[in-house]
Amino acid sequence: MGKTIAEKILSVKSGQDAKAGDLIVAKVDRIMSHDGNRPLPLKIFEEMGGSKPFHTEGYVLVIDHSAPSPTESISKVHQDMKHFARERGSILYDVGEGICHQLMVEKGFVAPGDLIIGSDSHTCTYGALGAFSTGMGSTDVGICLLSGEQWFKVPETMRVFLRGKLNEGIYAKDLILNLIGRVGSDGANYLAIEFTGEGLTSINMDGRFTIANMLIEMGAKAGFIEVDGITLEYLKGRVKVPISPVYPDRDADYFEVLEVDLSTLEPQVGIPHAVDKVRSIKEVEGQRIEVGFLGTCTNGRLSDLEVTVRILKGRKIDPNVQFLVAPASREVLLQAVRLGYIESLIESGAVLLPPGCGPCAGNHMGIPSDDQVVISTSNRNFKGRMGNPRASIYLASPATVAASVLSGRITDCRPFLRVKDDH
């Protein structure tokens, strides 16, 4: 019997013939932590007598969840992180550099076949580049920081075939919301997910990061999007190591095989207060909103800003709506400035936030008031996610968010795109 991608990577990293269900100890390529967990792995590492992380550039620290700092205590956390990086030889990205998951891929810390862990559940994002990446608790991360190794139970794998192509106004966010609604928030618990099929050709790299990012929302341990020309083009000039994509064997054994016809998808909206409560745009269109948010590790990238500007350019957002925009990184922001996107957003009435997580985690910027309704490009909408359990959060693609902040109600983006295309 052949092997899945997860089985192949964990076999190489553990030095044994790993199959689904096996318990193995594997060598990790990189570890990532951010300021959101303050970050406890540093404390655990030092309590165990650690002096330097397991190898040079093996540990990446990012200040993104509360950036800039809103309190004295968080400022102390930031200072501790900077001190650790300076003294222990780790890499640190400071306030304004961007979101941890965007920086990991953007700065070339991820290559196909890598094994990466992070103290954040959305570490699975890096599977868009063919890496086995997963989030872990602070204790596990701290121990791995000392040893460079971590134990895993090799996951079974769900394979998803993508047929057809995405139509105008339908995006990767619509695909992953639809899949989460179909599978459920715990329907893929501790599974690896492999995406393949000709449908991948209609999904750009930014969209692939969106898909991989949200696999944790259906319980997945890790996910992989098949490495192809789009992947290799993104990696060119970013990754210094030789690129060795990992593909599954034709006779690999799968837990389940699903098929999605991309051409049949409609715009999707996640409704409060669970990510797997997903509805077609037709079922929720007209719902009044008061806040729109474009950003996060799910949808704060350049193509997300581009489609938003395509809809907003020359128009003004509803005067009763606050539209917050946080680019995923400094690089994304600079590109957006050069292309004129930021000027267009501000002219339309958007409020520009610094690169980082912004309102997503609910630590400071953009906390909604009681009973406010938010439409966001984020990955989660449970009570309190943006800092107020009495607010309601809807999840959607950047295009749906853009159309909605124009009208002040949840709105299908496709008529706006067609009008623009006609001009």
C-alpha positions in Angstrom: 0.0 0.0 0.0 1.3 3.4 -1.0 1.6 6.5 1.2 -0.1 9.8 1.6 1.8 13.1 1.8 1.5 13.2 5.6 2.9 9.6 5.8 5.8 10.4 3.5 6.8 13.6 5.3 6.6 12.1 8.8 8.5 9.0 7.6 11.4 11.2 6.4 11.4 13.4 9.5 11.2 10.4 11.9 13.5 8.1 10.0 11.0 5.2 10.1 8.3 3.7 7.9 5.4 5.8 9.3 1.8 4.9 8.5 -1.5 6.4 9.7 -2.0 5.6 13.4 1.7 5.2 14.2 3.2 7.2 17.1 6.5 8.7 16.0 9.2 11.2 17.1 10.2 13.5 14.3 12.7 16.2 13.7 11.1 19.6 13.2 12.5 22.2 10.6 11.1 25.3 12.2 9.0 26.7 15.1 6.9 29.8 15.2 5.5 31.8 18.1 3.7 35.1 18.4 2.8 37.6 21.2 -0.8 36.3 21.5 0.3 33.6 24.0 2.7 36.0 25.7 4.5 33.7 24.6 4.6 30.9 27.1 7.0 28.7 25.1 9.9 31.0 26.0 9.2 30.6 29.7 8.9 26.8 29.4 12.2 26.7 27.4 14.1 28.6 30.0 12.6 26.7 32.9 14.0 23.5 31.3 17.4 25.1 31.3 17.5 26.0 27.6 20.2 28.3 26.3 19.7 28.5 22.6 17.0 27.1 20.3 17.7 23.8 18.5 19.3 25.4 15.5 20.1 28.8 14.0 17.0 30.4 12.5 15.0 27.5 13.8 12.7 29.7 15.9 10.7 32.7 14.4 9.0 35.1 16.8 6.4 37.6 15.6 4.7 40.5 17.3 1.4 40.7 15.5 -1.6 40.0 17.8 -1.4 43.2 19.8 0.6 45.5 17.6 1.1 48.2 18.6 0.8 47.3 22.2 -2.4 48.5 23.9 -1.2 48.0 27.6 1.9 48.1 29.8 1.7 44.4 30.4 1.7 43.6 26.7 4.6 46.0 26.1 6.5 44.0 28.7 5.7 40.8 26.7 7.1 42.4 23.5 10.2 43.5 25.3 10.8 40.0 26.6 10.4 38.6 23.1 12.9 41.0 21.8 15.4 40.2 24.6 15.0 36.5 23.9 15.6 36.9 20.2 18.6 39.0 20.8 20.2 36.8 23.5 19.2 33.4 22.0 19.9 34.0 18.4 16.3 33.7 17.2 14.5 35.7 14.4 12.0 38.3 15.5 9.6 40.4 13.4 8.5 43.5 15.3 5.4 45.7 15.3 4.3 46.6 11.7 6.0 43.7 9.9 2.8 41.7 9.6 1.0 38.6 10.6 3.0 35.5 11.6 1.6 33.1 9.0 2.0 35.6 6.2 5.6 36.3 7.2 6.5 32.7 7.5 5.7 32.0 3.8 6.6 35.5 2.5 10.1 35.4 4.0 10.9 31.9 2.7 10.7 30.0 6.0 8.5 27.3 4.4 9.4 24.8 1.7 7.6 21.7 0.4 8.2 18.7 2.6 9.1 20.7 5.7 7.8 19.9 9.2 6.8 23.0 11.0 5.0 23.6 14.3 3.7 26.9 15.8 1.9 28.0 18.9 -1.1 29.1 16.9 -3.8 26.9 15.5 -3.7 28.4 12.0 -0.1 27.2 11.5 -1.7 24.8 9.1 -1.6 27.7 6.6 1.9 26.5 5.3 0.3 23.4 3.9 -0.5 25.6 0.9 3.2 25.2 0.0 3.3 21.4 0.6 4.6 21.5 4.2 3.3 19.5 7.1 2.5 22.3 9.5 0.4 22.3 12.6 -0.4 24.2 15.7 0.5 23.0 19.2 0.2 24.0 22.8 2.9 26.1 24.5 4.3 23.2 26.5 4.9 21.1 23.4 6.4 24.1 21.5 8.7 24.9 24.4 10.0 21.3 24.6 10.5 21.2 20.9 12.3 24.5 21.0 14.9 22.7 23.3 15.2 19.4 21.5 14.2 20.1 17.9 11.9 17.0 18.0 8.3 16.4 18.7 6.0 13.4 18.9 3.1 12.9 16.5 0.4 10.4 15.8 0.5 10.0 12.0 -2.9 11.2 10.8 -5.2 9.5 8.4 -5.9 11.6 5.3 -9.0 13.0 3.5 -8.5 13.7 -0.2 -10.5 16.5 -1.9 -10.7 16.6 -5.7 -11.5 20.0 -7.1 -13.3 19.9 -10.5 -14.2 22.8 -12.8 -13.1 26.3 -12.1 -14.2 29.2 -9.9 -16.6 31.6 -11.6 -16.4 35.4 -11.5 -17.2 36.6 -8.0 -16.5 33.2 -6.3 -13.2 32.9 -4.4 -11.2 30.4 -2.3 -12.9 31.7 0.8 -16.3 30.6 -0.6 -14.8 27.2 -1.3 -13.4 26.6 2.1 -16.5 28.0 3.9 -18.6 25.6 1.8 -16.4 22.7 2.6 -16.4 23.5 6.4 -20.2 23.7 6.2 -20.3 20.4 4.4 -17.9 18.5 6.7 -18.6 20.3 10.0 -16.4 21.8 12.6 -15.3 18.4 13.9 -15.8 16.3 10.8 -12.1 16.1 10.0 -10.7 15.8 13.5 -7.0 15.0 13.4 -7.1 14.3 9.7 -4.7 15.6 7.1 -6.4 17.0 4.0 -5.0 16.8 0.5 -6.3 19.0 -2.2 -5.8 18.0 -5.9 -7.5 18.2 -9.2 -7.7 20.5 -12.3 -9.7 23.0 -10.2 -6.5 24.1 -8.5 -5.5 26.0 -11.6 -8.2 28.6 -11.0 -7.0 29.3 -7.5 -4.0 31.7 -7.0 -1.4 31.4 -4.3 -3.2 33.8 -2.0 -6.4 31.8 -2.3 -4.5 28.6 -1.5 -3.2 30.1 1.7 -6.8 31.0 2.6 -7.9 27.4 2.1 -5.1 25.9 4.1 -5.5 28.5 6.9 -9.1 27.4 7.6 -8.6 23.7 7.6 -8.3 23.8 11.4 -11.9 25.0 11.4 -13.1 21.5 10.5 -10.7 19.9 13.0 -7.8 19.0 10.6 -4.3 18.4 12.0 -2.7 19.5 8.8 -3.4 20.1 5.1 -1.7 20.0 1.7 -2.4 21.7 -1.6 -0.7 19.8 -4.4 2.5 21.5 -5.5 2.3 22.7 -9.1 3.6 25.5 -11.3 1.7 28.2 -9.2 3.4 27.0 -6.1 6.9 26.8 -7.6 6.5 30.3 -9.1 5.7 31.7 -5.6 8.7 29.9 -4.1 11.1 31.1 -6.7 13.5 33.6 -5.1 12.0 33.1 -1.6 13.3 29.7 -0.5 17.1 29.1 -0.3 17.0 25.3 0.0 16.4 22.9 -2.9 12.7 22.4 -3.5 11.6 18.8 -3.3 7.8 18.5 -3.6 6.1 15.6 -2.0 3.2 13.8 -3.8 1.0 11.0 -2.6 1.3 7.5 -4.1 -1.4 6.4 -6.5 -2.3 3.5 -4.2 -2.3 5.6 -1.0 -5.1 4.7 1.5 -7.5 7.5 2.3 -10.0 7.9 5.2 -12.4 9.6 2.8 -12.5 11.1 -0.7 -14.6 14.1 -1.5 -15.3 16.0 -4.7 -16.2 19.6 -5.2 -17.3 21.1 -8.5 -16.0 24.7 -8.3 -18.3 25.9 -11.1 -21.4 25.2 -8.9 -20.4 27.3 -5.9 -22.2 30.5 -4.9 -20.8 33.2 -2.5 -20.8 31.7 1.0 -21.3 33.4 4.4 -20.5 31.9 7.8 -23.3 33.1 10.2 -23.0 33.6 14.0 -21.8 32.0 16.1 -20.0 29.0 14.5 -17.8 28.7 11.5 -19.6 25.6 10.2 -23.0 27.5 10.1 -22.6 28.4 6.4 -25.3 29.7 4.2 -25.5 30.8 0.5 -25.5 34.5 0.0 -29.2 34.3 -1.1 -30.1 33.1 2.4 -28.6 36.0 4.3 -28.6 38.9 1.7 -30.1 42.0 3.2 -28.8 41.5 6.8 -27.9 44.9 8.1 -24.2 45.4 9.1 -22.4 48.1 11.0 -18.7 47.1 10.7 -16.7 45.5 7.9 -13.2 44.1 8.3 -10.8 43.2 5.6 -7.6 41.5 6.8 -6.2 38.6 9.0 -4.1 35.6 8.2 -7.0 34.4 6.1 -7.6 37.3 3.7 -5.3 40.2 4.1 -3.1 39.6 1.0 -2.6 41.6 -2.1 -5.2 40.0 -4.3 -7.7 40.5 -1.4 -7.0 44.2 -1.5 -7.2 44.2 -5.3 -10.7 42.8 -5.6 -11.9 45.0 -2.8 -10.6 48.1 -4.6 -12.1 46.8 -7.9 -15.5 47.0 -6.2 -15.0 50.2 -4.1 -13.1 52.4 -6.5 -15.0 55.5 -7.3 -17.7 54.7 -4.7 -18.3 55.6 -1.0 -19.0 53.1 1.7 -22.3 53.4 3.6 -22.0 56.3 6.0 -23.4 54.0 8.8 -20.7 51.4 8.3 -17.1 51.5 9.6 -14.8 49.6 7.3 -11.4 48.5 8.8 -8.6 47.3 6.6 -5.4 45.7 7.9 -2.8 44.4 5.3 -1.2 41.1 6.1 2.3 42.4 6.0 4.5 45.4 5.4 5.4 44.0 2.0 1.7 43.7 1.1 1.1 47.2 2.3 4.0 48.6 0.2 2.8 46.8 -2.9 -0.7 48.1 -2.3 0.6 51.7 -2.0 2.6 51.4 -5.2 -0.5 50.1 -7.1 -2.8 52.8 -5.7 -5.0 50.5 -3.7 -4.5 52.2 -0.4 -5.4 55.6 -1.8 -8.6 54.1 -3.3 -9.6 52.5 -0.1 -9.1 55.6 1.9 -11.0 57.7 -0.6 -13.9 55.3 -0.3 -14.0 55.8 3.4 -12.0 52.8 4.7 -9.9 53.1 7.9 -6.3 51.8 7.4 -4.8 49.8 10.3 -1.1 48.7 10.6 -0.1 45.3 9.2 -1.0 42.7 11.8 -3.9 40.8 13.2 -5.9 44.0 13.9 -9.4 43.4 15.3 -9.4 39.6 14.6 -8.2 38.5 18.1 -10.2 41.1 19.9 -7.2 42.4 21.9 -7.5 46.1 21.1 -8.2 47.7 17.7 -11.8 47.6 16.4 -13.6 45.9 19.2 -17.3 46.0 18.3 -20.0 47.3 20.7 -22.9 45.3 22.1 -25.3 44.1 19.4 -23.1 45.4 16.5 -23.1 43.2 13.4 -19.7 42.7 11.7 -18.9 41.1 8.3 -15.3 40.0 8.3 -12.8 38.1 6.2 -11.5 36.4 9.3 -11.5 32.6 10.0 -13.6 32.5 13.2 -16.9 34.0 14.4 -17.6 32.4 17.8 -18.8 34.7 20.6 -16.1 37.0 21.8 -13.8 36.4 18.9 -13.4 40.1 18.2 -13.4 41.0 21.9 -17.2 41.3 22.6 -19.4 38.2 23.1 -22.5 40.4 22.6 -21.6 41.2 19.0 -22.4 39.1 15.9 -19.8 38.2 13.3 -20.5 37.0 9.7 -17.6 35.5 7.7 -17.2 36.1 3.9 -14.8 36.7 1.1 -13.2 40.1 0.6 -15.5 40.7 -2.4 -18.6 40.0 -0.4 -17.3 42.2 2.4 -16.6 45.0 -0.1 -20.0 44.9 -1.6 -21.6 44.7 1.8 -19.9 47.8 3.2 -21.1 49.8 0.2 -24.7 48.9 0.7 -24.7 48.6 4.5 -26.2 45.1 4.2 -24.8 41.7 3.3 -24.7 41.8 -0.5 -23.8 39.6 -3.4 -20.6 40.9 -4.9 -21.2 39.7 -8.4 -23.4 42.5 -9.8 -20.7 45.0 -8.7 -18.0 43.0 -10.5 -20.1 42.8 -13.6 -20.7 46.5 -13.7 -17.0 47.2 -13.3 -16.1 44.7 -16.0 -18.7 46.3 -18.4 -16.8 49.6 -18.0 
